[in-house]
């Protein structure tokens, strides 16, 4: 699993993705997890995997909505209709995937990145 934004955010926006997941131009299986809790943010990226899952699963009145989009692989039609003149291919790929994820999840995008 690759968290394409390359870091932890506040869980309210999709920020610009880093190129690591996109530079190879291979297939991507986009997934969105929307966490809602009165007690704990799902964005506690400083806790390792298993302890994090145990903590999160023990909190009452929390919901997790998982959205899986179809596996996507760019082709010539994609590049012809989506690539902007000033973009590298990986940037086009990440921008379009982020836009699709935003559209289906209702999570707005934010034009910042973690560098």
ZADO-1210 file (C-alpha; in nm, 4 decimals, padded with zeros to 6 digits):
<atoms>
<atom x="00.0000" y="00.0000" z="00.0000" code="UNK" pos="1"/>
<atom x="00.1277" y="00.3438" z="-00.0887" code="UNK" pos="2"/>
<atom x="-00.0194" y="00.6542" z="00.0633" code="UNK" pos="3"/>
<atom x="00.0220" y="00.8653" z="-00.2460" code="UNK" pos="4"/>
<atom x="00.0178" y="01.2017" z="-00.0738" code="UNK" pos="5"/>
<atom x="00.3466" y="01.1036" z="00.0864" code="UNK" pos="6"/>
<atom x="00.2579" y="01.2037" z="00.4391" code="UNK" pos="7"/>
<atom x="-00.0116" y="01.2497" z="00.6975" code="UNK" pos="8"/>
<atom x="-00.2741" y="01.5191" z="00.6540" code="UNK" pos="9"/>
<atom x="-00.5616" y="01.6318" z="00.8723" code="UNK" pos="10"/>
<atom x="-00.8005" y="01.3984" z="00.6881" code="UNK" pos="11"/>
<atom x="-01.0126" y="01.6806" z="00.5452" code="UNK" pos="12"/>
<atom x="-00.8493" y="01.7249" z="00.2017" code="UNK" pos="13"/>
<atom x="-00.6707" y="01.5319" z="-00.0727" code="UNK" pos="14"/>
<atom x="-00.3399" y="01.7094" z="-00.1260" code="UNK" pos="15"/>
<atom x="-00.1130" y="01.6747" z="-00.4283" code="UNK" pos="16"/>
<atom x="00.0287" y="01.3247" z="-00.4638" code="UNK" pos="17"/>
<atom x="00.4002" y="01.2552" z="-00.4807" code="UNK" pos="18"/>
<atom x="00.5395" y="01.0832" z="-00.7875" code="UNK" pos="19"/>
<atom x="00.6498" y="00.7551" z="-00.6255" code="UNK" pos="20"/>
<atom x="00.3254" y="00.5688" z="-00.6927" code="UNK" pos="21"/>
<atom x="00.2823" y="00.7178" z="-01.0390" code="UNK" pos="22"/>
<atom x="00.6254" y="00.7540" z="-01.1990" code="UNK" pos="23"/>
<atom x="00.6267" y="00.3960" z="-01.3313" code="UNK" pos="24"/>
<atom x="00.2926" y="00.4598" z="-01.5082" code="UNK" pos="25"/>
<atom x="00.1758" y="00.1135" z="-01.3994" code="UNK" pos="26"/>
<atom x="-00.1728" y="00.0198" z="-01.2846" code="UNK" pos="27"/>
<atom x="-00.3176" y="00.1923" z="-00.9786" code="UNK" pos="28"/>
<atom x="-00.5994" y="00.0640" z="-00.7588" code="UNK" pos="29"/>
<atom x="-00.7373" y="00.3798" z="-00.5951" code="UNK" pos="30"/>
<atom x="-00.9038" y="00.3380" z="-00.2565" code="UNK" pos="31"/>
<atom x="-01.0453" y="00.5962" z="-00.0197" code="UNK" pos="32"/>
<atom x="-01.1011" y="00.5421" z="00.3522" code="UNK" pos="33"/>
<atom x="-01.3270" y="00.7977" z="00.5196" code="UNK" pos="34"/>
<atom x="-01.3028" y="00.7836" z="00.8982" code="UNK" pos="35"/>
<atom x="-01.5561" y="00.9504" z="01.1268" code="UNK" pos="36"/>
<atom x="-01.5193" y="00.9497" z="01.5047" code="UNK" pos="37"/>
<atom x="-01.6111" y="01.1787" z="01.7916" code="UNK" pos="38"/>
<atom x="-01.3107" y="01.0650" z="01.9958" code="UNK" pos="39"/>
<atom x="-01.0075" y="01.0091" z="01.7743" code="UNK" pos="40"/>
<atom x="-00.8861" y="01.1215" z="01.4362" code="UNK" pos="41"/>
<atom x="-00.8053" y="00.8463" z="01.1895" code="UNK" pos="42"/>
<atom x="-00.5005" y="01.0546" z="01.0910" code="UNK" pos="43"/>
<atom x="-00.2744" y="00.9303" z="01.3682" code="UNK" pos="44"/>
<atom x="00.0085" y="00.8349" z="01.1370" code="UNK" pos="45"/>
<atom x="00.2669" y="00.8346" z="01.4143" code="UNK" pos="46"/>
<atom x="00.1369" y="00.5061" z="01.5576" code="UNK" pos="47"/>
<atom x="00.2588" y="00.1825" z="01.3988" code="UNK" pos="48"/>
<atom x="00.0145" y="-00.0487" z="01.2193" code="UNK" pos="49"/>
<atom x="-00.1116" y="-00.3070" z="01.4702" code="UNK" pos="50"/>
<atom x="-00.1351" y="-00.0766" z="01.7760" code="UNK" pos="51"/>
<atom x="-00.3116" y="00.1794" z="01.5589" code="UNK" pos="52"/>
<atom x="-00.5703" y="-00.0745" z="01.4372" code="UNK" pos="53"/>
<atom x="-00.6330" y="-00.2028" z="01.7920" code="UNK" pos="54"/>
<atom x="-00.6800" y="00.1535" z="01.9205" code="UNK" pos="55"/>
<atom x="-00.9081" y="00.2552" z="01.6352" code="UNK" pos="56"/>
<atom x="-01.1227" y="-00.0606" z="01.6549" code="UNK" pos="57"/>
<atom x="-01.1823" y="-00.0159" z="02.0280" code="UNK" pos="58"/>
<atom x="-01.3400" y="00.3308" z="01.9977" code="UNK" pos="59"/>
<atom x="-01.7230" y="00.3382" z="02.0028" code="UNK" pos="60"/>
<atom x="-01.9366" y="00.5499" z="01.7711" code="UNK" pos="61"/>
<atom x="-01.6846" y="00.5456" z="01.4884" code="UNK" pos="62"/>
<atom x="-01.7429" y="00.4629" z="01.1249" code="UNK" pos="63"/>
<atom x="-01.5153" y="00.3799" z="00.8367" code="UNK" pos="64"/>
<atom x="-01.6363" y="00.4056" z="00.4798" code="UNK" pos="65"/>
<atom x="-01.4214" y="00.2296" z="00.2236" code="UNK" pos="66"/>
<atom x="-01.4506" y="00.3270" z="-00.1427" code="UNK" pos="67"/>
<atom x="-01.2683" y="00.1168" z="-00.4021" code="UNK" pos="68"/>
<atom x="-01.2430" y="00.2459" z="-00.7558" code="UNK" pos="69"/>
<atom x="-01.1614" y="00.0155" z="-01.0479" code="UNK" pos="70"/>
<atom x="-00.7983" y="-00.0624" z="-01.1230" code="UNK" pos="71"/>
<atom x="-00.6734" y="00.1991" z="-01.3669" code="UNK" pos="72"/>
<atom x="-00.3899" y="00.1885" z="-01.6177" code="UNK" pos="73"/>
<atom x="-00.3237" y="00.4875" z="-01.8440" code="UNK" pos="74"/>
<atom x="-00.3259" y="00.4398" z="-02.2210" code="UNK" pos="75"/>
<atom x="-00.2810" y="00.6592" z="-02.5296" code="UNK" pos="76"/>
<atom x="-00.6429" y="00.7788" z="-02.5163" code="UNK" pos="77"/>
<atom x="-00.5853" y="00.8920" z="-02.1564" code="UNK" pos="78"/>
<atom x="-00.2715" y="01.0899" z="-02.2449" code="UNK" pos="79"/>
<atom x="-00.4358" y="01.2466" z="-02.5502" code="UNK" pos="80"/>
<atom x="-00.7382" y="01.3733" z="-02.3551" code="UNK" pos="81"/>
<atom x="-00.5940" y="01.4556" z="-02.0108" code="UNK" pos="82"/>
<atom x="-00.2294" y="01.5571" z="-02.0367" code="UNK" pos="83"/>
<atom x="-00.1622" y="01.9277" z="-02.0116" code="UNK" pos="84"/>
<atom x="00.1175" y="02.0875" z="-02.2081" code="UNK" pos="85"/>
<atom x="00.3307" y="02.1728" z="-01.9041" code="UNK" pos="86"/>
<atom x="00.2922" y="01.8367" z="-01.7231" code="UNK" pos="87"/>
<atom x="00.5037" y="01.5261" z="-01.7071" code="UNK" pos="88"/>
<atom x="00.3092" y="01.2014" z="-01.7525" code="UNK" pos="89"/>
<atom x="00.3253" y="01.1077" z="-01.3835" code="UNK" pos="90"/>
<atom x="00.1813" y="01.4499" z="-01.2910" code="UNK" pos="91"/>
<atom x="-00.1125" y="01.4005" z="-01.5263" code="UNK" pos="92"/>
<atom x="-00.1703" y="01.0512" z="-01.3897" code="UNK" pos="93"/>
<atom x="-00.1664" y="01.1627" z="-01.0249" code="UNK" pos="94"/>
<atom x="-00.3822" y="01.4718" z="-01.0914" code="UNK" pos="95"/>
<atom x="-00.6538" y="01.2711" z="-01.2682" code="UNK" pos="96"/>
<atom x="-00.6568" y="00.9908" z="-01.0075" code="UNK" pos="97"/>
<atom x="-00.6741" y="01.2472" z="-00.7252" code="UNK" pos="98"/>
<atom x="-00.9628" y="01.4207" z="-00.9038" code="UNK" pos="99"/>
<atom x="-01.1523" y="01.0923" z="-00.9411" code="UNK" pos="100"/>
<atom x="-01.0950" y="01.0067" z="-00.5754" code="UNK" pos="101"/>
<atom x="-01.2196" y="01.3501" z="-00.4732" code="UNK" pos="102"/>
<atom x="-01.5279" y="01.3234" z="-00.6932" code="UNK" pos="103"/>
<atom x="-01.6443" y="00.9839" z="-00.5642" code="UNK" pos="104"/>
<atom x="-01.5626" y="01.0496" z="-00.1985" code="UNK" pos="105"/>
<atom x="-01.6721" y="01.4110" z="-00.1622" code="UNK" pos="106"/>
<atom x="-01.3339" y="01.4962" z="-00.0088" code="UNK" pos="107"/>
<atom x="-01.2151" y="01.8261" z="-00.1583" code="UNK" pos="108"/>
<atom x="-00.8687" y="01.8701" z="-00.3049" code="UNK" pos="109"/>
<atom x="-00.6165" y="02.1202" z="-00.1741" code="UNK" pos="110"/>
<atom x="-00.3373" y="02.2448" z="-00.3997" code="UNK" pos="111"/>
<atom x="-00.0516" y="02.1892" z="-00.1561" code="UNK" pos="112"/>
<atom x="00.2044" y="01.9151" z="-00.1220" code="UNK" pos="113"/>
<atom x="00.4301" y="01.7768" z="00.1459" code="UNK" pos="114"/>
<atom x="00.7872" y="01.8247" z="00.0305" code="UNK" pos="115"/>
</atoms>
